[in-house]
């Protein structure tokens, strides 16, 4: 979960932030990172569209959630 400052121009005098869960998309990166994808994070206060650049981070280790590894 990260905090995003809303870029809505109507709130320049009263800026606000909102929490956004980036984990389904990978990690937040800058626009100049190779293979970065631009997605929209909707503000939870005013519903404004905030652009965010994300990239999946490759891993060679499998991730196990919720208990034991199942043998096959």
GROMACS elastic network, one bead per residue, 0.5 to 0.9 nm:
[ bonds ]
;  ai    aj funct       b0    kb
    1    19     6  0.62841   500
    1    20     6  0.54544   500
    1    22     6  0.61860   500
    1    23     6  0.74743   500
    2    18     6  0.82539   500
    2    19     6  0.55194   500
    2    20     6  0.54328   500
    2    21     6  0.64068   500
    2    22     6  0.71519   500
    3    17     6  0.62356   500
    3    18     6  0.54740   500
    3    20     6  0.62326   500
    3    21     6  0.88951   500
    4     7     6  0.89577   500
    4    16     6  0.85499   500
    4    17     6  0.52933   500
    4    18     6  0.54510   500
    4    19     6  0.62597   500
    4    20     6  0.69329   500
    4    41     6  0.87044   500
    4    43     6  0.84332   500
    4    50     6  0.84653   500
    5    15     6  0.73582   500
    5    16     6  0.59586   500
    5    18     6  0.66646   500
    5    43     6  0.88618   500
    5    50     6  0.86677   500
    6     9     6  0.87972   500
    6    11     6  0.83270   500
    6    15     6  0.69725   500
    6    16     6  0.59792   500
    6    17     6  0.56096   500
    6    18     6  0.72974   500
    6    42     6  0.88629   500
    6    43     6  0.65038   500
    6    45     6  0.88789   500
    6    46     6  0.87301   500
    6    48     6  0.74345   500
    6    49     6  0.83667   500
    6    50     6  0.64534   500
    7    10     6  0.87133   500
    7    11     6  0.78620   500
    7    12     6  0.81193   500
    7    15     6  0.80784   500
    7    16     6  0.87445   500
    7    48     6  0.77873   500
    7    49     6  0.81860   500
    7    50     6  0.63618   500
    7    51     6  0.88927   500
    8    11     6  0.57014   500
    8    12     6  0.72860   500
    8    15     6  0.82581   500
    8    43     6  0.89441   500
    8    46     6  0.82033   500
    8    48     6  0.60778   500
    8    49     6  0.79157   500
    8    50     6  0.79207   500
    9    12     6  0.55270   500
    9    13     6  0.89724   500
   10    13     6  0.78910   500
   10    14     6  0.85798   500
   11    14     6  0.50078   500
   11    15     6  0.52946   500
   11    16     6  0.76538   500
   12    15     6  0.55675   500
   16    45     6  0.79881   500
   17    43     6  0.80062   500
   17    44     6  0.87626   500
   17    45     6  0.82178   500
   18    43     6  0.63746   500
   18    44     6  0.62418   500
   18    45     6  0.72270   500
   19    43     6  0.85526   500
   19    44     6  0.80418   500
   20    41     6  0.72481   500
   20    42     6  0.86574   500
   20    43     6  0.85456   500
   20    44     6  0.88097   500
   21    24     6  0.74276   500
   21    25     6  0.87074   500
   22    25     6  0.55990   500
   22    26     6  0.63121   500
   22    27     6  0.64037   500
   22    28     6  0.69633   500
   22    54     6  0.79683   500
   23    26     6  0.51880   500
   23    27     6  0.67065   500
   24    27     6  0.87885   500
   24    56     6  0.88413   500
   25    28     6  0.82790   500
   25    54     6  0.63059   500
   25    55     6  0.67208   500
   25    56     6  0.62488   500
   26    54     6  0.61334   500
   26    55     6  0.52616   500
   26    57     6  0.59865   500
   27    53     6  0.85134   500
   27    54     6  0.54269   500
   27    55     6  0.55405   500
   27    56     6  0.62695   500
   27    57     6  0.68500   500
   28    36     6  0.88417   500
   28    52     6  0.71796   500
   28    53     6  0.58422   500
   28    55     6  0.65868   500
   28    56     6  0.89521   500
   29    32     6  0.82491   500
   29    33     6  0.67122   500
   29    36     6  0.70496   500
   29    52     6  0.81498   500
   29    53     6  0.55612   500
   29    54     6  0.53182   500
   29    55     6  0.66462   500
   30    33     6  0.58551   500
   30    36     6  0.76833   500
   30    52     6  0.84953   500
   30    53     6  0.61473   500
   30    54     6  0.78328   500
   31    34     6  0.82228   500
   31    36     6  0.63692   500
   31    37     6  0.79920   500
   31    38     6  0.77833   500
   31    52     6  0.84633   500
   31    53     6  0.58399   500
   31    54     6  0.83797   500
   32    35     6  0.87794   500
   32    36     6  0.74401   500
   33    36     6  0.55790   500
   33    53     6  0.88917   500
   33    55     6  0.84286   500
   34    55     6  0.87603   500
   35    54     6  0.87640   500
   35    55     6  0.67657   500
   35    56     6  0.89200   500
   36    53     6  0.59363   500
   36    54     6  0.54807   500
   36    55     6  0.50076   500
   36    56     6  0.83804   500
   37    52     6  0.81624   500
   37    53     6  0.53315   500
   37    54     6  0.53367   500
   37    55     6  0.62328   500
   38    51     6  0.64391   500
   38    52     6  0.56357   500
   38    54     6  0.65124   500
   39    50     6  0.83313   500
   39    51     6  0.57987   500
   39    52     6  0.54003   500
   39    53     6  0.62167   500
   39    54     6  0.74185   500
   40    49     6  0.58335   500
   40    50     6  0.54661   500
   40    52     6  0.59523   500
   40    53     6  0.85838   500
   41    47     6  0.89644   500
   41    48     6  0.82897   500
   41    49     6  0.60048   500
   41    50     6  0.51114   500
   41    51     6  0.62451   500
   41    52     6  0.65654   500
   42    45     6  0.88263   500
   42    46     6  0.82935   500
   42    47     6  0.52781   500
   42    48     6  0.56042   500
   42    50     6  0.60222   500
   42    51     6  0.86672   500
   43    46     6  0.56738   500
   43    48     6  0.52255   500
   43    49     6  0.65831   500
   43    50     6  0.69920   500
   44    47     6  0.56567   500
   44    48     6  0.81969   500
   45    48     6  0.82037   500
   59    62     6  0.73397   500
   59    63     6  0.89061   500
   64    67     6  0.72609   500
   64    68     6  0.76233   500
   64    69     6  0.67050   500
   65    68     6  0.80923   500
   65    69     6  0.86792   500
